Each structure stands twice: as C-alpha cells, then as structure tokens.
Amino acid sequence: MHELGIAQEMLRVALDYAAKNNAQKITQFNIEMSAAADESEDSLRFHFENLTRGTLADGARVEITRVPMTAKCLACGNEFALADGAAACPQCASPRVRPLLHDEFRLASIDVE
C-alpha cells in the first residue's frame, strides 16, 4: 500500500508545478526508483492511473527507471554504485562499506504541454 501514498505525493508535487507554470497538461511522469525499493512498479502505475483521472495529468504516461543503490567506503571515502552481490569498494577493495540512504523514489521530472 505504500505505492498509493507515493503516487499521491508525486501527483501533488506535479500538479503544483504545472499550476505555477501555467501548463495545460501533464503528459508524462519520469520516476527514478531505487534498486532497493521493494514496491511494485505495476501497483505504482495503477495508482497513478486512478489518481490522475479528471486532473491535468489524466492519461499521462508513467516511466520508471531503476537506479542502483549507492554506498560509501568507510576506509577511503569512495562513493559508488552497489552492484548485485558486491560487498567491497571497487577503489580500495575494503569490505567496510555502508549503503547510503536516499529516497527510494524520486520524481525526476514531468513532461507538460
């Protein structure tokens, strides 16, 4: 059910932006979703479809791009994308790495007319 709240907040932000910029229509939501997120892309799209009915975003496409998790090496300070199964820093090979907590979802941009 987290997807509903995520979609509601992203839609609110997009509609506010569109209103402030005199947009006539929102045609696409461009969303970045962390590889760490366990929410369903299909469920997020479903909620957008229902929430946007009758708004400036009615019929807008929802494009979701999966982005890798990032980590920081506690030995050398290097920040890097965590690859599947990687447990060491690619710069110094230290296993002392900490995932960086970022938003699991980010409304990267919207397309408007």
RODO-2510 file (C-alpha; in nm, 4 decimals, decimal comma):
residues 113
     n   res          X          Y          Z
     1     m     0,0000     0,0000     0,0000
     2     h     0,2997     0,2333     0,0133
     3     e     0,2600     0,2864    -0,3596
     4     l    -0,0653     0,4797    -0,3085
     5     g     0,0993     0,7351    -0,0786
     6     i     0,3987     0,7667    -0,3110
     7     a     0,1747     0,8274    -0,6122
     8     q    -0,0381     1,0803    -0,4196
     9     e     0,2640     1,2848    -0,3147
    10     m     0,4250     1,2794    -0,6594
    11     l     0,0975     1,3825    -0,8201
    12     r     0,0572     1,6676    -0,5700
    13     v     0,4071     1,7974    -0,6496
    14     a     0,3495     1,7663    -1,0247
    15     l     0,0121     1,9422    -1,0165
    16     d     0,1566     2,2262    -0,8068
    17     y     0,4423     2,2682    -1,0540
    18     a     0,2073     2,2567    -1,3522
    19     a    -0,0234     2,5189    -1,1986
    20     k     0,2657     2,7536    -1,1173
    21     n     0,3917     2,7261    -1,4752
    22     n     0,0538     2,7557    -1,6492
    23     a     0,0807     2,4078    -1,8014
    24     q    -0,2279     2,2836    -1,9804
    25     k    -0,1487     1,9128    -1,9445
    26     i     0,0966     1,6754    -1,7785
    27     t     0,1850     1,4125    -2,0368
    28     q     0,4459     1,2056    -1,8539
    29     f     0,5883     1,1348    -1,5093
    30     n     0,9575     1,0360    -1,5080
    31     i     1,0299     0,8475    -1,1877
    32     e     1,3549     0,7055    -1,0550
    33     m     1,3111     0,4003    -0,8342
    34     s     1,5963     0,2697    -0,6233
    35     a     1,7038    -0,0882    -0,6765
    36     a     1,6482    -0,1221    -0,3002
    37     a     1,2780    -0,0390    -0,3282
    38     d     1,0557    -0,3401    -0,2942
    39     e     0,7350    -0,1687    -0,4010
    40     s     0,5667    -0,2796    -0,7213
    41     e     0,6080    -0,0763    -1,0391
    42     d     0,2753    -0,2112    -1,1669
    43     s     0,0995    -0,1050    -0,8483
    44     l     0,2513     0,2440    -0,8684
    45     r     0,1318     0,2779    -1,2299
    46     f    -0,2147     0,1538    -1,1286
    47     h    -0,2427     0,4190    -0,8562
    48     f    -0,1253     0,6941    -1,0923
    49     e    -0,3868     0,5883    -1,3469
    50     n    -0,6635     0,6124    -1,0877
    51     l    -0,5428     0,9266    -0,9122
    52     t    -0,4892     1,1282    -1,2297
    53     r    -0,8433     1,0827    -1,3665
    54     g    -1,0065     1,4215    -1,4112
    55     t    -0,6817     1,6140    -1,3470
    56     l    -0,4280     1,7837    -1,5760
    57     a    -0,2409     1,4537    -1,5679
    58     d    -0,5285     1,2372    -1,6933
    59     g    -0,3786     0,9821    -1,9328
    60     a    -0,0160     1,0726    -1,8554
    61     r     0,2451     0,8026    -1,9059
    62     v     0,4475     0,6808    -1,6094
    63     e     0,8090     0,5988    -1,6937
    64     i     1,0032     0,4269    -1,4161
    65     t     1,3793     0,3899    -1,4301
    66     r     1,5533     0,1641    -1,1795
    67     v     1,8647     0,3286    -1,0358
    68     p     2,1348     0,1454    -0,8412
    69     m     2,1826     0,1847    -0,4688
    70     t     2,4905     0,3801    -0,3722
    71     a     2,7375     0,3080    -0,0963
    72     k     3,0281     0,4803     0,0726
    73     c     3,3526     0,3113     0,1612
    74     l     3,4371     0,3688     0,5265
    75     a     3,8076     0,3129     0,4540
    76     c     3,8724     0,5529     0,1639
    77     g     3,5515     0,7579     0,1362
    78     n     3,4729     0,6494    -0,2190
    79     e     3,1048     0,6639    -0,3152
    80     f     2,9961     0,4075    -0,5708
    81     a     2,7002     0,2196    -0,7130
    82     l     2,6420    -0,1098    -0,5389
    83     a     2,6398    -0,3887    -0,7941
    84     d     2,4418    -0,7054    -0,7241
    85     g     2,6314    -0,9099    -0,4699
    86     a     2,9214    -0,6611    -0,4424
    87     a     3,0435    -0,6265    -0,0867
    88     a     3,3718    -0,4396    -0,1360
    89     c     3,4840    -0,0969    -0,2506
    90     p     3,5898    -0,1011    -0,6170
    91     q     3,8620     0,1571    -0,5426
    92     c     4,0422     0,0073    -0,2421
    93     a     3,8756    -0,3372    -0,2077
    94     s     3,7795    -0,2713     0,1548
    95     p     3,4747    -0,4655     0,2721
    96     r     3,3896    -0,1762     0,5084
    97     v     3,1095    -0,0163     0,3047
    98     r     2,7827     0,1424     0,4120
    99     p     2,4774     0,1831     0,1881
   100     l     2,3760     0,5475     0,1523
   101     l     2,0146     0,6005     0,2324
   102     h     1,8453     0,8066    -0,0337
   103     d     1,4845     0,8307    -0,1361
   104     e     1,3697     0,5035    -0,2814
   105     f     1,1518     0,7004    -0,5227
   106     r     1,2184     1,0333    -0,6879
   107     l     1,0028     1,2284    -0,9283
   108     a     1,2877     1,3186    -1,1614
   109     s     1,0779     1,5276    -1,3997
   110     i     0,7423     1,5710    -1,5661
   111     d     0,6597     1,6464    -1,9274
   112     v     0,3972     1,9162    -1,9799
   113     e     0,2224     2,0942    -2,2630
***
